[in-house]
Amino acid sequence: MSSCCHDKSISNDADSAHDQHAADSNGFKVDWLLSVSALLVAAGYALHFFALPAAFDFPQIQTFSATTFGLVNQTWWSLLLGMLFVGLLDHIPREFVMTLLGRTAGFTGVLRAAGAGVLLDLCSHGILFVGMKLYERGASLGQVMAFLIASPWNSFSLTLLLWALIGFKWMLAILILSFVIAIVSGVIFDWLVARGVLPENPNRHEIAADFRFWSEAKRQFGIFRFSTDFFASFARSSISGSVMVLRWILFGFVLSGLVRTFLSPEIFGSFFGPTIAGLGLTVLVATVLEICSEGSTPLAADLLTRAAAPGNAFAFLMAGVATDYTEVILLKETTKSWKIALFLPLVTLPQVLFLAWLLNQSMF
């Protein structure tokens, strides 16, 4: 079969992944976090879907099952699309990906990555698949961060939803400010890498000066042929490349179900006003409460309309990205560096808090 996946770098990546998979299979290694989390999520979903008596005998079980049911229904399409994008990226030569994002680290590359994050219509869970794969394909640390920060709720569909909930003026303000944070954070991360504070992406490599995107794309499409082998390879890449992310997403669903059992979202409108204390509590809850972008948008709208706290609404949307434990852990898993993972909230959270405070002041 002739296809674009016969690029040498792609073949090496695929062989390495295959060898690792074979080693794990021969050793009968069980991913307990993934297995237990998937079992709990499946059980909660089934209890709610089939309205089994156990879900109604105990209010706590009912809340947990309703949470997992809602999270799965809200995010399944995004997770599936994310897995498909992972498979697609795994079969696209590295040079194409890096040419689209920019050949070198810096402002232009960060701007392109943030723009790609805004245009890609996936929720905060599905976008993690793509972000981690971009790092593996050689994107700079700044590009990966800008992509992840700009993506979670800045999709076209959710922007329209936010417009309907809080009006055009506030929607536009939040959209612009979040994009600014993505750009500034991406530039800072590339600067930290250049200064040696953070490690450079080991997957980066120089693109040949004579590489021409469109002519090479035309050549690759000319020799590409669909076949059963291609679809089988695509499916394997989509699944194997998404396992690490899926493990932590399902674990996040479990934690979210436990948190929501004891913390009702309705308290946002009553207790999270436009004060320093209210802002602090908002950030704390956004950190602990694992929630997808579809779920965070209506809650953020409540913070603005019911609590008259636009800054808290902005912080709830952005702090969930800046401090999300799933994202922090996945960054550590992908980059093999706790330092990089912990620099995500260290770089982004001060920006979020400052801009949120300014937005709250505008209400007085």
Rosetta blueprint (number, residue, H / E / L):
1 M L
2 S L
3 S L
4 C H
5 C H
6 H H
7 D L
8 K H
9 S H
10 I H
11 S H
12 N H
13 D H
14 A H
15 D H
16 S H
17 A H
18 H H
19 D H
20 Q H
21 H H
22 A H
23 A H
24 D H
25 S H
26 N H
27 G L
28 F L
29 K L
30 V L
31 D L
32 W H
33 L H
34 L H
35 S H
36 V H
37 S H
38 A H
39 L H
40 L H
41 V H
42 A H
43 A H
44 G H
45 Y H
46 A H
47 L H
48 H H
49 F H
50 F L
51 A L
52 L L
53 P L
54 A H
55 A H
56 F H
57 D H
58 F L
59 P H
60 Q H
61 I H
62 Q H
63 T H
64 F H
65 S H
66 A H
67 T H
68 T H
69 F H
70 G H
71 L H
72 V H
73 N H
74 Q H
75 T H
76 W H
77 W H
78 S H
79 L H
80 L H
81 L H
82 G H
83 M H
84 L H
85 F H
86 V H
87 G H
88 L H
89 L H
90 D H
91 H L
92 I L
93 P L
94 R H
95 E H
96 F H
97 V H
98 M H
99 T H
100 L H
101 L H
102 G L
103 R L
104 T L
105 A L
106 G L
107 F H
108 T H
109 G H
110 V H
111 L H
112 R H
113 A H
114 A H
115 G H
116 A H
117 G H
118 V H
119 L H
120 L L
121 D L
122 L L
123 C L
124 S L
125 H L
126 G H
127 I H
128 L H
129 F H
130 V H
131 G H
132 M H
133 K H
134 L H
135 Y H
136 E H
137 R L
138 G L
139 A L
140 S L
141 L H
142 G H
143 Q H
144 V H
145 M H
146 A H
147 F H
148 L H
149 I H
150 A H
151 S L
152 P L
153 W L
154 N L
155 S L
156 F H
157 S H
158 L H
159 T H
160 L H
161 L H
162 L H
163 W H
164 A H
165 L H
166 I H
167 G L
168 F H
169 K H
170 W H
171 M H
172 L H
173 A H
174 I H
175 L H
176 I H
177 L H
178 S H
179 F H
180 V H
181 I H
182 A H
183 I H
184 V H
185 S H
186 G H
187 V H
188 I H
189 F H
190 D H
191 W H
192 L H
193 V H
194 A H
195 R L
196 G L
197 V L
198 L L
199 P L
200 E L
201 N L
202 P L
203 N L
204 R L
205 H L
206 E L
207 I L
208 A L
209 A L
210 D L
211 F L
212 R L
213 F H
214 W H
215 S H
216 E H
217 A H
218 K H
219 R H
220 Q H
221 F H
222 G H
223 I H
224 F L
225 R L
226 F L
227 S L
228 T H
229 D H
230 F H
231 F H
232 A H
233 S H
234 F H
235 A H
236 R H
237 S H
238 S H
239 I H
240 S H
241 G L
242 S L
243 V H
244 M H
245 V H
246 L H
247 R H
248 W H
249 I H
250 L H
251 F H
252 G H
253 F H
254 V H
255 L H
256 S H
257 G H
258 L H
259 V H
260 R H
261 T H
262 F H
263 L L
264 S L
265 P H
266 E H
267 I H
268 F H
269 G H
270 S H
271 F H
272 F L
273 G L
274 P L
275 T L
276 I H
277 A H
278 G H
279 L H
280 G H
281 L H
282 T H
283 V H
284 L H
285 V H
286 A H
287 T H
288 V H
289 L L
290 E L
291 I L
292 C L
293 S H
294 E H
295 G H
296 S H
297 T H
298 P H
299 L H
300 A H
301 A H
302 D H
303 L H
304 L H
305 T H
306 R L
307 A L
308 A L
309 A L
310 P H
311 G H
312 N H
313 A H
314 F H
315 A H
316 F H
317 L H
318 M H
319 A H
320 G H
321 V H
322 A H
323 T H
324 D L
325 Y H
326 T H
327 E H
328 V H
329 I H
330 L H
331 L H
332 K H
333 E H
334 T H
335 T H
336 K L
337 S L
338 W H
339 K H
340 I H
341 A H
342 L H
343 F H
344 L H
345 P H
346 L H
347 V H
348 T H
349 L H
350 P H
351 Q H
352 V H
353 L H
354 F H
355 L H
356 A H
357 W H
358 L H
359 L H
360 N H
361 Q H
362 S L
363 M L
364 F L
